[in-house]
């Protein structure tokens, strides 16, 4: 009886350890890029800088992408990827998102998420479609403006909400130092 009890305990511990080791990455996602379906794993071996925005954004997105691009370009490294994820999947295409992002940094990919609301919630991204009366655009997307740093293995490192050159640059250097 005691042997069966301890055997059961050992089996339960082994199952628990196995579940901990194979726990899925909550920050991973499936998305459509200009080259087909991707996930964070497609970018393993590179640091990921993720920004959620949209192409019709008149001010916040271009400013944020410019700041990110400035700091990535200063590093002169080939192990960073800028991922520009759309908050406007009705109008944005991965091809157009990539073209825009590459204006700021050479290694960029535009992505359209399969589960935008769920992924945005995981990352803490706030967004809402806002109808625009008497506008040819029809609507805008109000959204938070943070960047998310992911290490080379796909693990979340940090959210940066204070988007200044100094803050972005310092956090990129810390990412390299802390997660080589």
C-alpha positions in Angstrom: 0.0 0.0 0.0 2.8 2.4 1.0 4.7 1.5 -2.2 1.6 2.3 -4.4 1.1 5.6 -2.6 4.8 6.7 -3.1 4.7 5.5 -6.6 1.7 7.7 -7.3 3.4 10.7 -5.6 6.5 10.2 -7.8 4.4 9.9 -11.0 2.5 13.1 -10.1 5.7 15.0 -9.4 7.1 13.8 -12.8 4.0 15.0 -14.5 4.2 18.4 -12.8 7.8 18.8 -13.7 7.1 17.9 -17.3 4.2 20.4 -17.5 6.5 23.1 -16.2 9.2 22.3 -18.7 6.8 22.3 -21.7 4.7 25.3 -20.6 3.9 27.3 -23.7 5.2 30.8 -24.0 2.2 33.1 -23.2 3.7 35.9 -25.4 3.9 33.7 -28.5 1.4 34.3 -31.3 0.5 33.2 -34.8 0.5 35.9 -37.4 0.5 36.4 -41.1 3.6 38.0 -42.6 4.4 38.9 -46.2 6.0 35.4 -46.4 3.2 33.4 -44.8 2.3 32.3 -41.3 4.8 33.0 -38.5 5.2 32.9 -34.8 7.9 34.2 -32.4 9.8 31.0 -33.0 10.5 32.2 -36.6 12.6 35.0 -35.1 14.6 32.8 -32.6 18.2 33.9 -32.5 17.3 37.5 -32.8 16.1 40.1 -30.3 12.6 41.2 -31.1 11.3 44.7 -30.7 7.5 44.6 -31.0 5.3 47.6 -31.7 1.5 47.5 -32.1 0.1 50.2 -34.4 -1.4 50.8 -37.8 -0.7 52.4 -41.1 -3.3 55.2 -41.1 -2.0 56.4 -37.7 -1.2 60.1 -38.3 1.3 60.7 -35.5 2.0 58.3 -32.7 3.0 55.3 -34.8 5.4 57.1 -37.2 7.0 58.9 -34.2 7.4 55.6 -32.2 8.8 53.7 -35.2 11.2 56.6 -35.9 12.5 56.5 -32.3 12.8 52.7 -32.4 14.6 52.8 -35.7 17.0 55.5 -34.5 18.1 53.4 -31.6 18.3 50.1 -33.4 20.4 51.7 -36.2 22.8 53.2 -33.6 23.5 49.7 -32.4 24.7 48.5 -35.8 23.8 44.9 -35.0 22.2 42.2 -37.2 20.5 40.3 -34.4 17.5 42.6 -33.9 14.1 42.3 -35.7 11.4 45.0 -35.5 7.9 43.5 -35.6 5.2 46.0 -36.5 1.9 44.4 -35.5 -1.3 45.9 -36.9 -4.2 47.1 -34.8 -6.2 47.7 -38.0 -6.4 44.3 -39.7 -9.3 45.5 -41.9 -7.1 48.0 -43.8 -3.5 47.0 -43.2 -1.6 44.2 -45.0 1.6 42.5 -43.9 3.2 43.8 -47.1 2.4 47.4 -46.5 3.2 47.2 -42.8 6.6 45.7 -43.7 7.3 48.5 -46.2 6.5 51.2 -43.6 8.6 49.6 -40.9 11.5 49.1 -43.2 11.6 52.9 -43.7 12.8 53.0 -40.1 14.8 49.8 -39.7 16.2 47.3 -42.3 15.2 44.1 -40.4 11.5 44.7 -40.0 8.4 42.6 -40.6 4.8 43.7 -40.6 2.4 41.2 -39.0 -1.4 40.7 -39.0 -2.4 38.6 -35.9 -4.8 35.7 -36.0 -6.0 36.5 -32.5 -5.5 40.2 -32.1 -7.7 40.8 -29.0 -6.2 37.9 -27.1 -2.6 38.8 -27.9 -3.1 42.5 -27.3 -4.6 41.6 -23.8 -1.5 39.4 -23.1 0.8 42.2 -23.9 -1.3 44.8 -22.2 -2.0 46.8 -25.4 -5.1 49.0 -25.2 -6.9 49.9 -28.4 -10.3 50.9 -29.7 -11.7 51.7 -33.1 -13.1 55.3 -33.1 -15.6 56.3 -35.8 -14.7 59.6 -37.6 -17.7 61.5 -38.9 -17.1 63.5 -42.1 -13.7 61.8 -42.7 -12.7 59.8 -45.7 -10.8 57.5 -43.3 -14.1 56.4 -41.7 -12.4 55.5 -38.5 -9.2 55.8 -36.5 -7.7 53.5 -33.9 -7.0 54.9 -30.5 -4.2 52.9 -28.9 -1.5 52.7 -26.2 2.1 53.3 -27.4 4.6 50.9 -25.8 7.3 48.7 -27.2 7.9 45.2 -26.0 11.3 43.6 -25.9 11.7 39.8 -26.4 15.0 38.0 -26.0 16.7 35.7 -28.6 14.9 32.7 -27.2 11.4 34.2 -27.4 11.1 35.2 -23.7 9.5 38.4 -22.7 12.0 40.9 -21.3 10.4 44.3 -20.8 7.6 46.7 -21.8 8.8 50.3 -22.5 6.1 52.9 -22.3 8.3 56.0 -22.0 9.3 56.3 -25.6 12.4 58.6 -25.7 15.6 57.9 -27.5 17.5 57.7 -24.3 15.1 55.3 -22.6 14.8 53.0 -25.7 18.5 53.0 -26.2 19.3 52.2 -22.6 16.7 49.4 -22.5 18.1 47.9 -25.8 21.6 47.8 -24.3 20.3 46.3 -21.1 18.5 43.6 -23.1 21.8 42.7 -24.8 23.7 42.7 -21.5 21.1 40.8 -19.5 20.1 38.2 -22.2 23.2 37.7 -24.4 
